[in-house]
Amino acid sequence: MAEQIHNPSMQKLWARILKQELIQAGSVSLRTLQILQTMTHREAMIFQKTLALTCCIGNDKNKKLLTSIKQRKGSFSLQRPHQSHVDYSQYQLPYSSILILTELGLILSTELETNAINPTEKLKFSYHQLAYDLYPIRKGCSLTYYRLSPIGQELAHLIGSQPNDTYQEELYEVLLKYFTISSKEK
């Protein structure tokens, strides 16, 4: 499979995969290798941009792309919840890029939502090396997100990523609207 790759940056990725396989045989699934073999350089770059914007929510270590934070008005309210959407197009990740990754099988196609977060309990939240304990300011707060697929998780581990400082600052500001935050280094 690796012999068919001609792009230098994709060859480096394949070299990392081969190194990983030498260290621990069978550590990379055949399905992941098949997707990687058909992935274009452009698609790999989109995935890498996405990884720079992913976070972990709760005790789940799977990477997620946060899409919004919702604040419901009340448990029986017919009003629409107040919602802050994350605009990824400003980070060169338009919605069409998310669709490309979904089609590749790297992101699950369904947008998911957490349960309403209990204001008396902390929610663990991390963005790369920053870890936060979030405490909702009011009842009825939840997070919506896209989750990386198992293959996306496997590739994310192989590719690695660096945080986006601008996004990190914006994310913190948005979280402050809904949560009391205590932060710590991972």
ABEGO torsion letter per residue (X at the ends): XAAABABAAAAAAAAAAAAAAAABBGABBAAAAAAAAABBAAAAAAAAAAAAABBBBEABABBBBBABBBBBABAABABBBBBBBBBAAAAGBBAAAAAAAAAAGABBABBBBBBBBBAABBBBBBBEABBBBBBBABBGBBBBBBBBBAAAAAAAAAAEBBBBAAAAAAAAAAAAAABBBBBBBX
